[in-house]
Amino acid sequence: MDVERQNCEICFAKPPVYTLAIPCTHNKTFCKSCIQKWLSVGQPNCPKCRAPWPKNIESKCGICRRCPAMSIPLIPCAHRNVFCVECIQRRIAERHLSCPKCYGRWPESIVSPRADQNPMTHMHVPFAARNLADQLFVLSSIVLLATLIIYPTVMK
């Protein structure tokens, strides 16, 4: 399947970045270097729709709006460049494992257990089991499977 890679609409070379500070709908159309060049020559508006832009487009975190946003490769959705590390660490510590923008689920593997925590507290029902009925079904299936494996060896 041929999937066309999206590129910056100014230089057509680099992938675009999501820039929270750009108020128009083209906030994920241009690469960071093209945005900086565009602003450095005194163009405080969007190159496509001419909507006014702030003079300083230093992307701020989409949660706290204070710290600079950074690229966090562990985030699987398109919003990996929108948040600061501190806010993401706080969300993970509070077990909020979804993107605050698109609500896409993050994998459990994004959480690394700390050495001072009991490893048994990190054992969870499989990811597919989202509600209580699913969890009971999965646990019952595991018990049944274990019984089928152990029972023939005990009867010998």
Buried (B, 14 or more C-beta within 10 A) or exposed (E): EEEEEEBBBBEEEBEBBBBBBBEBEBBBBBBBBBBEBBBEEEEEEBBEEEEEBEEEBEBBBBBEEEBEBBEBEEBEBEBBBBBBBBBBEEBBEEEEBEBBBEEEEBEEEBBEEEEEEEEEEEEEBEEEBEEEEEBEEBEEEEEEEEEEEEEEEEEE
